[in-house]
Amino acid sequence: MRKEKTSKVVTKERILSSIGLAYRASLLTSGSDAVEQALHAGAVELLILAEDGSDRQKEKLTRIASEEETKVRVIGSNQELGRAIGRDSRIAIAILDAGFAEKLMKMIDEYISKLSDGKTE
């Protein structure tokens, strides 16, 4: 009997779990100040912002990311992002590894695309 290959459905929980994996592998930094420093150093491959973070702080980090030509994605609440890495709330997470950043961008884009199509988890 042959096993059928099933593709994993991208859910917010799966994305947050992947962020947690990146944290455990030391492939990210978090918190506004640390993220800002990493952006200025050109070390950030992907900036992830919480949906409910401070508009002022998100605008500041987005501007710096734009200047550094860093990709930005917005997903989850500050509580969800914090919980994903075993911390208190976080409005910003910087992914420092290019391969991991690419994987997360694809997952987030697929998830957001499904939401906009009306297909929720």
ZADO-1210 file (C-alpha; in nm, 4 decimals, padded with zeros to 6 digits):
<atoms>
<atom x="00.0000" y="00.0000" z="00.0000" code="MET" pos="1"/>
<atom x="00.1394" y="00.3344" z="-00.1066" code="ARG" pos="2"/>
<atom x="00.1333" y="00.6358" z="00.1213" code="LYS" pos="3"/>
<atom x="-00.0156" y="00.9464" z="-00.0319" code="GLU" pos="4"/>
<atom x="00.1844" y="01.2599" z="00.0186" code="LYS" pos="5"/>
<atom x="-00.0221" y="01.5259" z="00.1879" code="THR" pos="6"/>
<atom x="00.0741" y="01.8900" z="00.1808" code="SER" pos="7"/>
<atom x="00.0636" y="02.0691" z="00.5102" code="LYS" pos="8"/>
<atom x="-00.1998" y="02.3371" z="00.5379" code="VAL" pos="9"/>
<atom x="-00.0556" y="02.6699" z="00.6407" code="VAL" pos="10"/>
<atom x="-00.2211" y="02.7969" z="00.9574" code="THR" pos="11"/>
<atom x="-00.1317" y="03.0813" z="01.1888" code="LYS" pos="12"/>
<atom x="-00.0340" y="02.8229" z="01.4506" code="GLU" pos="13"/>
<atom x="00.2088" y="02.6597" z="01.2072" code="ARG" pos="14"/>
<atom x="00.3643" y="02.9977" z="01.1255" code="ILE" pos="15"/>
<atom x="00.4005" y="03.0833" z="01.4948" code="LEU" pos="16"/>
<atom x="00.5492" y="02.7397" z="01.5590" code="SER" pos="17"/>
<atom x="00.8078" y="02.8040" z="01.2852" code="SER" pos="18"/>
<atom x="00.8940" y="03.1372" z="01.4464" code="ILE" pos="19"/>
<atom x="00.9452" y="02.9497" z="01.7737" code="GLY" pos="20"/>
<atom x="01.1754" y="02.7060" z="01.5951" code="LEU" pos="21"/>
<atom x="01.3776" y="02.9984" z="01.4563" code="ALA" pos="22"/>
<atom x="01.4067" y="03.1349" z="01.8102" code="TYR" pos="23"/>
<atom x="01.5328" y="02.8047" z="01.9479" code="ARG" pos="24"/>
<atom x="01.7861" y="02.7888" z="01.6626" code="ALA" pos="25"/>
<atom x="01.9054" y="03.1455" z="01.7442" code="SER" pos="26"/>
<atom x="01.7974" y="03.2693" z="01.4010" code="LEU" pos="27"/>
<atom x="01.6024" y="03.5713" z="01.5219" code="LEU" pos="28"/>
<atom x="01.6053" y="03.8676" z="01.7524" code="THR" pos="29"/>
<atom x="01.3021" y="04.0342" z="01.9062" code="SER" pos="30"/>
<atom x="01.1945" y="04.3507" z="02.0792" code="GLY" pos="31"/>
<atom x="01.1843" y="04.6943" z="01.9197" code="SER" pos="32"/>
<atom x="01.5309" y="04.8123" z="02.0246" code="ASP" pos="33"/>
<atom x="01.7119" y="04.4900" z="01.9325" code="ALA" pos="34"/>
<atom x="01.5256" y="04.4684" z="01.6017" code="VAL" pos="35"/>
<atom x="01.6065" y="04.8323" z="01.5215" code="GLU" pos="36"/>
<atom x="01.9780" y="04.7708" z="01.5881" code="GLN" pos="37"/>
<atom x="01.9765" y="04.4570" z="01.3720" code="ALA" pos="38"/>
<atom x="01.8014" y="04.6468" z="01.0900" code="LEU" pos="39"/>
<atom x="02.0606" y="04.9261" z="01.0997" code="HIS" pos="40"/>
<atom x="02.3364" y="04.6621" z="01.0935" code="ALA" pos="41"/>
<atom x="02.1855" y="04.5086" z="00.7796" code="GLY" pos="42"/>
<atom x="02.1480" y="04.1712" z="00.9527" code="ALA" pos="43"/>
<atom x="01.7703" y="04.1287" z="00.9101" code="VAL" pos="44"/>
<atom x="01.6308" y="03.9139" z="00.6294" code="GLU" pos="45"/>
<atom x="01.2644" y="03.9467" z="00.7309" code="LEU" pos="46"/>
<atom x="01.0876" y="04.1810" z="00.9710" code="LEU" pos="47"/>
<atom x="00.7688" y="04.0401" z="01.1250" code="ILE" pos="48"/>
<atom x="00.5366" y="04.2888" z="01.2942" code="LEU" pos="49"/>
<atom x="00.2357" y="04.2256" z="01.5166" code="ALA" pos="50"/>
<atom x="-00.0977" y="04.3410" z="01.3804" code="GLU" pos="51"/>
<atom x="-00.1814" y="04.5224" z="01.7046" code="ASP" pos="52"/>
<atom x="00.1532" y="04.6854" z="01.7741" code="GLY" pos="53"/>
<atom x="00.1925" y="05.0585" z="01.8251" code="SER" pos="54"/>
<atom x="00.1403" y="05.2393" z="01.4934" code="ASP" pos="55"/>
<atom x="00.4286" y="05.4744" z="01.5694" code="ARG" pos="56"/>
<atom x="00.6710" y="05.1903" z="01.6403" code="GLN" pos="57"/>
<atom x="00.5549" y="04.9856" z="01.3393" code="LYS" pos="58"/>
<atom x="00.5949" y="05.2886" z="01.1100" code="GLU" pos="59"/>
<atom x="00.9448" y="05.3538" z="01.2436" code="LYS" pos="60"/>
<atom x="01.0584" y="04.9928" z="01.1961" code="LEU" pos="61"/>
<atom x="00.8918" y="04.9705" z="00.8533" code="THR" pos="62"/>
<atom x="01.0714" y="05.2875" z="00.7428" code="ARG" pos="63"/>
<atom x="01.4090" y="05.1512" z="00.8545" code="ILE" pos="64"/>
<atom x="01.3338" y="04.8159" z="00.6870" code="ALA" pos="65"/>
<atom x="01.2495" y="04.9977" z="00.3654" code="SER" pos="66"/>
<atom x="01.5759" y="05.1925" z="00.3792" code="GLU" pos="67"/>
<atom x="01.7655" y="04.8649" z="00.4324" code="GLU" pos="68"/>
<atom x="01.5593" y="04.6868" z="00.1607" code="GLU" pos="69"/>
<atom x="01.4329" y="04.4350" z="00.4150" code="THR" pos="70"/>
<atom x="01.1082" y="04.2469" z="00.3531" code="LYS" pos="71"/>
<atom x="00.8265" y="04.3056" z="00.6036" code="VAL" pos="72"/>
<atom x="00.5264" y="04.0908" z="00.6927" code="ARG" pos="73"/>
<atom x="00.2498" y="04.1551" z="00.9473" code="VAL" pos="74"/>
<atom x="00.0875" y="03.8639" z="01.1270" code="ILE" pos="75"/>
<atom x="-00.0518" y="03.7766" z="01.4676" code="GLY" pos="76"/>
<atom x="-00.0997" y="03.9787" z="01.7814" code="SER" pos="77"/>
<atom x="00.1821" y="04.0974" z="02.0037" code="ASN" pos="78"/>
<atom x="00.0762" y="03.8312" z="02.2556" code="GLN" pos="79"/>
<atom x="00.0892" y="03.5560" z="01.9901" code="GLU" pos="80"/>
<atom x="00.4344" y="03.6609" z="01.8686" code="LEU" pos="81"/>
<atom x="00.5634" y="03.6754" z="02.2245" code="GLY" pos="82"/>
<atom x="00.4161" y="03.3368" z="02.3109" code="ARG" pos="83"/>
<atom x="00.5751" y="03.1851" z="01.9977" code="ALA" pos="84"/>
<atom x="00.9202" y="03.2584" z="02.1388" code="ILE" pos="85"/>
<atom x="00.8390" y="03.2013" z="02.5047" code="GLY" pos="86"/>
<atom x="00.8431" y="03.5688" z="02.5974" code="ARG" pos="87"/>
<atom x="00.6052" y="03.8476" z="02.6884" code="ASP" pos="88"/>
<atom x="00.4356" y="04.0377" z="02.4098" code="SER" pos="89"/>
<atom x="00.6501" y="04.1330" z="02.1108" code="ARG" pos="90"/>
<atom x="00.5546" y="04.3741" z="01.8350" code="ILE" pos="91"/>
<atom x="00.8632" y="04.3037" z="01.6260" code="ALA" pos="92"/>
<atom x="01.0649" y="03.9963" z="01.5378" code="ILE" pos="93"/>
<atom x="01.3651" y="04.0027" z="01.3052" code="ALA" pos="94"/>
<atom x="01.4553" y="03.6823" z="01.1210" code="ILE" pos="95"/>
<atom x="01.8315" y="03.6784" z="01.0639" code="LEU" pos="96"/>
<atom x="01.8663" y="03.3704" z="00.8408" code="ASP" pos="97"/>
<atom x="01.7899" y="03.4043" z="00.4675" code="ALA" pos="98"/>
<atom x="01.6602" y="03.0489" z="00.4212" code="GLY" pos="99"/>
<atom x="01.4320" y="03.0656" z="00.7203" code="PHE" pos="100"/>
<atom x="01.3118" y="03.4115" z="00.6169" code="ALA" pos="101"/>
<atom x="01.2200" y="03.2822" z="00.2709" code="GLU" pos="102"/>
<atom x="01.0278" y="02.9876" z="00.4190" code="LYS" pos="103"/>
<atom x="00.8364" y="03.2124" z="00.6610" code="LEU" pos="104"/>
<atom x="00.7538" y="03.4688" z="00.3898" code="MET" pos="105"/>
<atom x="00.6047" y="03.1960" z="00.1711" code="LYS" pos="106"/>
<atom x="00.4022" y="03.0570" z="00.4630" code="MET" pos="107"/>
<atom x="00.2741" y="03.4002" z="00.5681" code="ILE" pos="108"/>
<atom x="00.1887" y="03.4994" z="00.2106" code="ASP" pos="109"/>
<atom x="00.0006" y="03.1719" z="00.1560" code="GLU" pos="110"/>
<atom x="-00.1877" y="03.2129" z="00.4841" code="TYR" pos="111"/>
<atom x="-00.2851" y="03.5737" z="00.4063" code="ILE" pos="112"/>
<atom x="-00.3872" y="03.4757" z="00.0535" code="SER" pos="113"/>
<atom x="-00.6192" y="03.2072" z="00.1912" code="LYS" pos="114"/>
<atom x="-00.7676" y="03.4553" z="00.4392" code="LEU" pos="115"/>
<atom x="-00.8390" y="03.7054" z="00.1640" code="SER" pos="116"/>
<atom x="-01.0027" y="03.4266" z="-00.0387" code="ASP" pos="117"/>
<atom x="-01.2325" y="03.3628" z="00.2570" code="GLY" pos="118"/>
<atom x="-01.0768" y="03.0295" z="00.3503" code="LYS" pos="119"/>
<atom x="-01.0043" y="03.0423" z="00.7199" code="THR" pos="120"/>
<atom x="-00.8340" y="02.7797" z="00.9320" code="GLU" pos="121"/>
</atoms>
